[in-house]
Amino acid sequence: MGVSCAGRLTSVAGAGDAGEAARSRVVLVRHRRVVDSEGRIQQPLLEEMLDEAMTSFTGRRSIAEAWRKYFSPEDTIGLKVNANSARMLRGTEMNAHYRALTSALLSGCQRAGIEESQCVIWDRSEEELSSAGFTVQNDPGKVRVLGTNRGRREPGGIGFSRESFPVGEASTQVSRILTEICTTVINIPVLKDHGVAGMTGALKNHYGSISNPRTFHDNGCTGPGAPEINAIPVIREKERLIVCDALLGVYNGGPRWQRPYVWPYGGVVVGTDPVAVDSVLLGILEEKRRSEAMEQVGHRARHVRVAQELGLGVADPDNIQLLRKELG
């Protein structure tokens, strides 16, 4: 196992510290054999990676203690995935990463004494969840899998809050799964570039939590957009942890899963600061695009910088403590 650290330690005192300092700590764990070029996942390796990421991030000795730092058996935990365009992977092994990571997360919760029935896997539509290989269900005693809408543009599912929340000069409604069902949320973004916003990660994942995401794509998703959406109190207060699915990534043509540009990165990224996590993900994309002799996308990712200006987190890589671990 190899370990390396990058980033200046100016804003973080140490693993698991409380307060603002800990919010700029990010852990990246990779394993070169966890996923192959076809998208097949080695589940035991993935669970080892997630355990390592959680104990490293929290500074706790056991995985149960690591999970209990953020969650309790009294919580109803929402696992907010990002199944956007998963239909493009249907019929291949490449959509197995969605279920593999949520299974690893559920295993961690169980070891902390949190039953599967207290967890809800969710996204904006049942249609997209099905495309990602999930079975939509709401049976008692089991993990629930719920879409806010039935289809991407078809209402009729759980629906959105009656309350409208200001987003700059616009407004939106938030999924009732988040506002009424879940007491806390794990943000599970994916690693992709984005034609409008440069990249999509933790901040953009909440476009799948609101009623009118198309309203917020002007000016690189900042006019207003991703930063203001993440400042909505119910989103900001309930999001306790970010676990990025970086098993596979898309380095061009995103946010669609354009198969020629999908690559097996083999990573998971853990943090609590969505801006810092996105800054790390942007760095991964830029490195990959450099290796492919492609134009950089950071200049388009203005939503990450604006989010820092709004006080939502740390975007400057020099002020992020990034702990990298290679397990194989």
C-alpha positions as CSV (number, residue, x, y, z in Angstrom):
1,M,0.0,0.0,0.0
2,G,1.3,3.4,-0.9
3,V,0.3,6.7,0.7
4,S,0.9,10.2,-0.4
5,C,-0.3,13.6,0.7
6,A,-0.9,16.7,-1.4
7,G,-2.1,20.2,-0.5
8,R,-1.0,22.6,2.1
9,L,-2.1,22.0,5.7
10,T,-3.0,25.6,6.4
11,S,-6.6,25.1,7.2
12,V,-6.7,21.6,8.7
13,A,-5.2,20.6,12.1
14,G,-5.7,16.9,11.8
15,A,-8.0,14.0,11.1
16,G,-11.4,14.1,12.6
17,D,-11.0,17.6,14.0
18,A,-14.3,19.5,14.5
19,G,-15.3,22.8,13.1
20,E,-14.5,24.6,9.9
21,A,-11.0,23.3,9.7
22,A,-12.1,19.7,9.1
23,R,-14.3,20.8,6.2
24,S,-11.3,21.3,3.9
25,R,-10.0,17.7,4.4
26,V,-10.5,15.3,1.5
27,V,-9.5,11.6,1.3
28,L,-9.0,9.9,-2.1
29,V,-8.5,6.1,-2.1
30,R,-7.7,4.1,-5.2
31,H,-7.1,0.5,-6.1
32,R,-6.0,-0.5,-9.6
33,R,-7.9,-3.8,-9.6
34,V,-11.2,-2.6,-8.2
35,V,-12.7,-2.1,-11.6
36,D,-11.6,-3.3,-15.0
37,S,-12.0,-1.7,-18.5
38,E,-15.4,-3.4,-18.9
39,G,-16.7,-1.9,-15.6
40,R,-16.7,-5.1,-13.6
41,I,-16.3,-4.3,-9.9
42,Q,-14.4,-6.3,-7.3
43,Q,-16.8,-5.8,-4.3
44,P,-14.4,-6.9,-1.5
45,L,-11.8,-4.5,-2.8
46,L,-14.3,-1.7,-3.0
47,E,-15.4,-2.3,0.6
48,E,-11.8,-2.3,1.7
49,M,-11.3,1.1,-0.1
50,L,-14.4,2.6,1.5
51,D,-13.4,1.4,5.0
52,E,-9.9,2.9,4.5
53,A,-11.4,6.2,3.3
54,M,-13.8,6.5,6.2
55,T,-11.3,5.7,8.9
56,S,-8.7,7.9,7.4
57,F,-11.1,10.8,7.0
58,T,-12.5,10.6,10.5
59,G,-9.4,9.5,12.4
60,R,-11.4,6.7,14.1
61,R,-10.0,3.2,14.6
62,S,-12.9,1.1,13.5
63,I,-15.4,1.5,10.7
64,A,-18.3,1.4,13.1
65,E,-16.8,4.4,15.0
66,A,-16.2,6.2,11.7
67,W,-19.8,5.9,10.6
68,R,-21.1,6.8,14.1
69,K,-19.3,10.1,13.8
70,Y,-21.9,11.2,11.3
71,F,-24.9,8.9,11.7
72,S,-26.9,7.2,14.4
73,P,-29.5,4.3,14.4
74,E,-32.2,7.0,14.8
75,D,-31.4,8.6,11.5
76,T,-33.1,7.9,8.2
77,I,-30.2,8.2,5.7
78,G,-30.7,9.3,2.2
79,L,-28.2,8.0,-0.3
80,K,-28.4,10.6,-3.1
81,V,-27.0,9.0,-6.2
82,N,-26.6,10.5,-9.7
83,A,-28.1,8.2,-12.3
84,N,-28.3,10.9,-15.0
85,S,-27.8,9.2,-18.4
86,A,-27.3,5.8,-16.9
87,R,-29.5,4.4,-19.7
88,M,-26.5,4.9,-22.0
89,L,-24.8,2.1,-20.0
90,R,-27.8,-0.3,-20.0
91,G,-26.9,-3.8,-21.0
92,T,-23.2,-3.4,-20.0
93,E,-21.2,-4.0,-16.9
94,M,-20.6,-0.3,-16.7
95,N,-23.6,0.5,-14.6
96,A,-22.7,-1.9,-11.9
97,H,-20.7,0.7,-10.0
98,Y,-23.9,2.4,-8.8
99,R,-25.1,-0.6,-6.9
100,A,-21.6,-1.7,-5.9
101,L,-20.9,1.6,-4.0
102,T,-24.4,1.9,-2.4
103,S,-24.0,-1.8,-1.2
104,A,-20.6,-0.8,0.3
105,L,-22.2,2.2,2.0
106,L,-25.1,0.1,3.4
107,S,-22.5,-2.4,4.7
108,G,-20.7,0.4,6.6
109,C,-24.0,1.6,8.0
110,Q,-25.0,-1.8,9.2
111,R,-21.7,-2.2,11.1
112,A,-22.5,1.0,12.9
113,G,-25.9,-0.5,14.0
114,I,-28.0,1.3,11.3
115,E,-30.5,-1.1,9.7
116,E,-31.0,-1.1,5.9
117,S,-34.6,-0.2,6.5
118,Q,-33.3,3.2,7.8
119,C,-31.7,3.9,4.4
120,V,-33.2,5.4,1.2
121,I,-31.4,5.2,-2.2
122,W,-32.9,8.0,-4.2
123,D,-32.6,10.3,-7.2
124,R,-34.9,12.6,-9.3
125,S,-36.7,9.8,-11.1
126,E,-37.6,6.1,-10.8
127,E,-36.8,5.8,-14.5
128,E,-33.2,6.8,-14.0
129,L,-32.8,4.6,-10.9
130,S,-34.0,1.6,-12.9
131,S,-31.5,2.5,-15.7
132,A,-28.7,2.4,-13.1
133,G,-29.8,-1.2,-12.2
134,F,-31.8,-0.4,-9.0
135,T,-35.2,-1.9,-8.3
136,V,-37.6,0.8,-7.1
137,Q,-39.3,-0.4,-4.0
138,N,-40.8,0.9,-0.7
139,D,-41.3,-2.4,1.2
140,P,-41.2,-2.2,5.0
141,G,-38.1,-3.7,6.5
142,K,-35.9,-3.2,3.4
143,V,-33.8,-0.4,2.0
144,R,-36.1,1.9,0.1
145,V,-35.3,2.9,-3.5
146,L,-37.3,6.0,-4.4
147,G,-37.5,8.5,-7.2
148,T,-39.0,12.0,-6.7
149,N,-40.8,11.6,-10.0
150,R,-41.8,8.5,-12.0
151,G,-39.9,9.6,-15.1
152,R,-37.4,12.3,-15.7
153,R,-40.1,14.6,-17.0
154,E,-43.1,12.6,-15.7
155,P,-44.6,13.6,-12.3
156,G,-46.5,11.3,-10.1
157,G,-43.9,9.9,-7.6
158,I,-43.0,11.3,-4.2
159,G,-43.0,14.8,-5.5
160,F,-41.6,18.1,-4.2
161,S,-42.0,20.3,-1.2
162,R,-44.9,22.7,-1.1
163,E,-42.4,25.3,0.1
164,S,-40.4,27.2,-2.5
165,F,-36.9,28.1,-1.7
166,P,-35.1,31.2,-3.1
167,V,-32.2,30.6,-5.4
168,G,-30.8,34.0,-6.2
169,E,-33.6,35.8,-8.0
170,A,-35.3,32.5,-8.9
171,S,-36.8,29.8,-6.7
172,T,-37.2,26.1,-6.6
173,Q,-38.8,23.2,-4.7
174,V,-36.9,20.4,-3.1
175,S,-37.6,16.7,-3.2
176,R,-39.9,15.5,-0.4
177,I,-37.5,12.6,0.0
178,L,-35.0,15.0,1.3
179,T,-37.3,17.4,3.1
180,E,-39.7,14.9,4.7
181,I,-38.4,11.4,4.6
182,C,-34.6,11.6,5.3
183,T,-33.1,13.1,8.4
184,T,-29.7,13.2,6.8
185,V,-28.1,12.8,3.4
186,I,-25.0,11.2,1.9
187,N,-24.2,13.0,-1.4
188,I,-22.9,10.4,-3.9
189,P,-21.8,12.3,-7.0
190,V,-20.0,10.8,-10.0
191,L,-16.8,11.9,-11.7
192,K,-17.6,13.6,-15.0
193,D,-16.8,16.6,-17.1
194,H,-19.8,18.8,-18.1
195,G,-20.4,20.7,-21.3
196,V,-21.8,23.7,-19.5
197,A,-20.2,23.7,-16.0
198,G,-16.8,22.2,-16.9
199,M,-17.4,19.4,-14.4
200,T,-20.1,17.8,-12.4
201,G,-19.6,16.6,-8.8
202,A,-21.0,17.2,-5.3
203,L,-22.4,20.6,-6.0
204,K,-24.1,19.7,-9.3
205,N,-25.5,16.5,-7.8
206,H,-28.3,18.5,-6.1
207,Y,-29.7,19.5,-9.5
208,G,-31.3,16.1,-9.1
209,S,-32.8,17.2,-5.8
210,I,-34.9,20.2,-7.1
211,S,-37.9,20.7,-9.3
212,N,-36.5,22.9,-12.1
213,P,-32.9,22.2,-12.8
214,R,-33.1,23.6,-16.3
215,T,-33.6,27.0,-14.9
216,F,-30.1,27.0,-13.4
217,H,-27.7,26.4,-16.3
218,D,-27.0,29.9,-17.4
219,N,-23.5,31.4,-17.1
220,G,-21.9,28.0,-16.3
221,C,-24.5,27.1,-13.7
222,T,-23.9,30.3,-11.7
223,G,-26.5,32.7,-12.9
224,P,-27.8,31.7,-10.3
225,G,-27.1,28.0,-10.1
226,A,-25.2,25.3,-8.2
227,P,-23.8,27.5,-5.4
228,E,-27.1,29.0,-4.5
229,I,-28.9,25.6,-4.7
230,N,-26.3,24.2,-2.2
231,A,-27.0,27.1,0.1
232,I,-30.6,26.1,0.5
233,P,-30.8,25.5,4.3
234,V,-32.5,22.1,4.1
235,I,-29.8,20.8,1.7
236,R,-26.9,22.3,3.6
237,E,-28.1,21.2,7.0
238,K,-29.0,17.6,6.1
239,E,-25.9,16.8,4.0
240,R,-23.4,15.2,6.4
241,L,-21.1,13.3,4.2
242,I,-19.9,13.2,0.5
243,V,-18.7,9.9,-1.0
244,C,-17.9,10.4,-4.6
245,D,-18.2,7.4,-7.0
246,A,-15.0,7.7,-8.9
247,L,-14.8,4.1,-9.9
248,L,-15.5,5.1,-13.5
249,G,-15.1,8.6,-14.9
250,V,-16.1,10.5,-18.0
251,Y,-13.4,12.9,-19.2
252,N,-15.2,14.2,-22.3
253,G,-18.7,14.6,-23.6
254,G,-20.3,14.6,-20.1
255,P,-22.6,14.6,-18.3
256,R,-23.6,11.8,-20.6
257,W,-21.9,8.5,-20.2
258,Q,-20.1,8.7,-23.6
259,R,-18.5,5.2,-23.8
260,P,-15.4,6.2,-25.8
261,Y,-14.5,8.6,-23.0
262,V,-15.3,6.4,-20.0
263,W,-12.2,5.3,-18.1
264,P,-11.7,3.1,-15.0
265,Y,-10.3,5.5,-12.5
266,G,-10.8,3.1,-9.6
267,G,-11.4,5.6,-6.8
268,V,-13.6,6.8,-4.0
269,V,-13.4,10.3,-2.6
270,V,-14.7,11.2,0.9
271,G,-15.2,14.6,2.4
272,T,-17.7,16.9,4.1
273,D,-16.9,20.1,2.1
274,P,-18.6,19.9,-1.3
275,V,-16.5,22.7,-2.7
276,A,-13.2,21.0,-1.7
277,V,-14.4,17.6,-3.0
278,D,-15.3,19.2,-6.4
279,S,-11.9,21.0,-6.5
280,V,-10.2,17.5,-6.1
281,L,-12.5,16.0,-8.8
282,L,-11.7,18.8,-11.1
283,G,-8.0,18.2,-10.6
284,I,-8.5,14.5,-11.5
285,L,-10.4,15.4,-14.7
286,E,-7.7,18.0,-15.7
287,E,-5.0,15.4,-15.2
288,K,-6.8,12.9,-17.4
289,R,-7.5,15.4,-20.1
290,R,-3.8,16.5,-20.1
291,S,-2.8,12.9,-20.7
292,E,-5.2,12.8,-23.6
293,A,-3.9,16.1,-25.0
294,M,-7.3,17.8,-24.5
295,E,-8.2,21.3,-23.5
296,Q,-8.5,22.0,-19.8
297,V,-12.0,22.6,-18.4
298,G,-11.2,24.4,-15.2
299,H,-11.9,27.9,-16.6
300,R,-15.6,26.8,-17.2
301,A,-16.0,25.4,-13.6
302,R,-16.8,28.8,-12.2
303,H,-19.5,27.4,-9.9
304,V,-16.8,25.9,-7.7
305,R,-15.2,29.3,-7.3
306,V,-18.5,31.0,-6.7
307,A,-19.4,28.4,-4.1
308,Q,-16.3,29.4,-2.2
309,E,-17.2,33.1,-2.4
310,L,-20.6,32.2,-0.9
311,G,-18.8,30.6,2.1
312,L,-19.9,27.0,1.2
313,G,-16.4,25.6,1.3
314,V,-12.8,25.7,0.1
315,A,-11.9,25.7,-3.7
316,D,-8.2,26.7,-3.5
317,P,-6.2,23.4,-3.8
318,D,-3.5,25.0,-1.6
319,N,-5.9,25.2,1.3
320,I,-7.2,21.7,0.9
321,Q,-5.6,18.8,2.8
322,L,-5.8,16.0,0.3
323,L,-4.8,12.5,1.6
324,R,-4.2,10.1,-1.3
325,K,-4.0,6.3,-0.7
326,E,-3.2,3.6,-3.2
327,L,-4.2,0.2,-1.9
328,G,-3.0,-1.9,-4.8
